Amino acid sequence: MALFSEKKARQQLDAEASKVHREDLAALLERQRAIEDKVKGSGRMARFTTDIRLMFSLLRDYWKGDYRQIPWKSIAAIAGALLYVLNPLDFIPDIILAFGFLDDAGVVALCLKLVESDLHRYAAWKEHREASSTSRPDSTTTDITG
C-alpha cells in the first residue's frame, strides 16, 4: 500500500479547495516567494517549479480581473494545492526526511492533472497577450522625419 495515494491526495486537495474564498487569493499571492523557495529547496517538488509559477501567474491575472475564462473550481483547486504546500504540518509533516514532501508533490500533481486544460488555455492566452503587446508600436514615439 502506498504511503500517500491519489485518493488521499484528492481528499487533501478537496479539503483545502473547499476552504478557499476569493479574498484568500490576495494573501496567497503575497506568499508566492515562500512557496517557490520551499519547492525549489525540496528534491521531489523542484520539478513543479515552472508549473507553480504558471499557477501563480494565473491566480494573479484572475485576481486583477485580467483573466476570468476559468471556473472558480479550478481557481480554488490551484489555491488549495498551493496552500497545502505552504503548510509544514500537513498529512506528512515536511520535517520527516525523504517523505516530508511526498504528500505535497501528490497534491500538486493531482491538481495539475485536474486543471491541466485550464492551465493550457491560460498559457495560450498569456502567450497571445504578450505577443500582441510586443508587436504594438510604442505610442510615445513620434516620427520627426515626416
Legacy VTK file of the C-alpha trace (Angstrom):
# vtk DataFile Version 3.0
C-alpha trace
ASCII
DATASET POLYDATA
POINTS 146 float
0.000 0.000 0.000
1.333 3.408 -0.939
2.184 5.851 1.817
0.297 8.619 0.033
-2.190 7.572 -2.632
-4.055 9.523 -5.295
-7.215 9.011 -3.227
-5.574 10.654 -0.213
-4.227 13.456 -2.431
-7.749 14.073 -3.751
-9.130 14.191 -0.201
-6.468 16.682 0.856
-6.933 18.807 -2.262
-10.726 18.825 -1.886
-10.407 19.768 1.782
-8.071 22.677 1.040
-10.015 23.867 -2.021
-13.294 23.914 -0.096
-11.777 26.423 2.351
-10.660 28.869 -0.354
-12.580 32.115 -0.794
-11.905 34.932 -3.228
-10.443 37.147 -0.519
-7.892 34.420 0.328
-6.219 34.845 -3.058
-4.558 38.127 -2.090
-2.948 36.542 0.979
-1.805 33.554 -1.073
-0.290 35.778 -3.753
1.725 37.549 -1.057
3.209 34.182 -0.035
4.390 33.272 -3.545
8.075 33.676 -2.726
7.814 31.430 0.351
6.139 28.668 -1.654
8.602 28.957 -4.550
11.539 28.800 -2.115
10.079 25.732 -0.409
9.538 23.979 -3.739
12.993 24.870 -5.033
14.621 23.546 -1.878
12.934 20.155 -1.964
14.075 17.425 -4.318
10.642 15.929 -5.024
8.902 19.250 -5.518
11.560 21.007 -7.607
10.161 19.512 -10.825
6.959 21.506 -10.252
8.689 24.913 -10.160
7.576 26.025 -13.640
4.036 24.765 -13.103
3.764 26.546 -9.772
4.945 29.815 -11.340
2.269 29.400 -14.020
-0.324 28.715 -11.317
0.663 31.901 -9.504
0.563 33.880 -12.737
-2.943 32.589 -13.400
-4.078 33.441 -9.873
-2.595 36.930 -10.187
-4.323 37.584 -13.528
-7.574 36.214 -12.122
-7.242 38.394 -9.017
-6.609 41.520 -11.121
-9.570 40.649 -13.366
-7.419 40.281 -16.472
-8.282 36.611 -16.982
-11.635 35.133 -15.992
-12.077 32.311 -18.538
-11.659 29.674 -15.830
-14.162 28.095 -13.456
-13.934 29.008 -9.778
-13.494 25.285 -9.015
-10.144 25.337 -10.852
-9.031 28.538 -9.089
-9.954 27.004 -5.726
-8.094 23.780 -6.568
-4.948 25.704 -7.522
-5.115 27.900 -4.428
-5.850 24.867 -2.250
-2.865 22.956 -3.615
-0.550 25.927 -3.075
-1.857 26.477 0.451
-1.288 22.786 1.161
2.327 23.080 0.015
2.780 26.074 2.301
1.546 24.179 5.362
4.521 22.483 7.073
2.219 20.331 9.252
0.163 18.692 6.528
-0.631 14.971 6.153
3.076 14.058 6.165
4.982 16.803 8.015
7.753 18.333 5.917
10.400 17.711 8.585
10.208 13.931 8.023
13.236 13.227 5.847
12.666 11.573 2.463
8.876 11.511 2.895
8.008 15.026 4.042
7.323 16.418 0.580
5.722 13.273 -0.829
2.212 14.413 0.066
2.885 17.937 -1.239
4.030 16.506 -4.562
0.978 14.262 -4.708
-1.429 17.127 -4.098
0.280 19.375 -6.663
0.421 16.573 -9.246
-3.266 15.809 -8.770
-4.144 19.495 -9.025
-2.174 19.788 -12.252
-3.996 16.758 -13.606
-7.397 18.265 -12.705
-6.735 21.748 -14.100
-4.426 20.812 -16.975
-6.721 22.033 -19.749
-7.427 25.282 -17.872
-3.681 25.894 -17.460
-3.062 25.195 -21.161
-5.788 27.674 -22.160
-4.373 30.256 -19.779
-0.803 29.750 -21.058
-2.016 30.205 -24.651
-3.955 33.344 -23.659
-0.918 34.736 -21.828
1.402 33.981 -24.764
-1.005 35.650 -27.206
-1.380 38.658 -24.921
2.377 39.077 -24.541
2.953 38.648 -28.273
0.333 41.237 -29.155
1.667 43.726 -26.607
5.207 43.472 -28.004
4.041 43.801 -31.601
2.243 47.098 -30.984
4.301 50.188 -31.752
5.171 52.395 -28.825
2.604 55.187 -28.808
5.047 57.624 -27.202
7.421 57.507 -30.173
6.855 60.169 -32.808
8.254 60.302 -36.304
10.049 63.615 -36.808
11.115 62.896 -40.364
7.656 63.280 -41.881
LINES 1 147
146 0 1 2 3 4 5 6 7 8 9 10 11 12 13 14 15 16 17 18 19 20 21 22 23 24 25 26 27 28 29 30 31 32 33 34 35 36 37 38 39 40 41 42 43 44 45 46 47 48 49 50 51 52 53 54 55 56 57 58 59 60 61 62 63 64 65 66 67 68 69 70 71 72 73 74 75 76 77 78 79 80 81 82 83 84 85 86 87 88 89 90 91 92 93 94 95 96 97 98 99 100 101 102 103 104 105 106 107 108 109 110 111 112 113 114 115 116 117 118 119 120 121 122 123 124 125 126 127 128 129 130 131 132 133 134 135 136 137 138 139 140 141 142 143 144 145
